[in-house]
């Protein structure tokens, strides 16, 4: 089996923007992910030809794409490193919340089972 690399790294999305993700693990299972996206790469904005190609792929008028080219996050290298550091921490917080909820539901079910009247 191939091991999945769970280390957050930036990669280019199908729109040419940077995105990164961190998996939410509950026990030994992967239950979700935290995503940071819409981050402009160094060579942003894309060329007119690239924008037109992306628009064609998504069947969107190119003018709509051109209108929104600046609606991205412009981050410096320090900010990008901070995002990569925070993603696993946020995923871990969510995992703890889910784990606590599972534990609480289990306790409430046990209490409910103890308090039910049994007929003999």
Secondary structure as GFF3:
##gff-version 3
##sequence-region A 1 120
A	DSSP	beta_strand	11	12	.	.	.	ID=ss1
A	DSSP	beta_strand	18	26	.	.	.	ID=ss2
A	DSSP	beta_strand	29	39	.	.	.	ID=ss3
A	DSSP	alpha_helix	48	57	.	.	.	ID=ss4
A	DSSP	alpha_helix	62	67	.	.	.	ID=ss5
A	DSSP	alpha_helix	77	115	.	.	.	ID=ss6
###
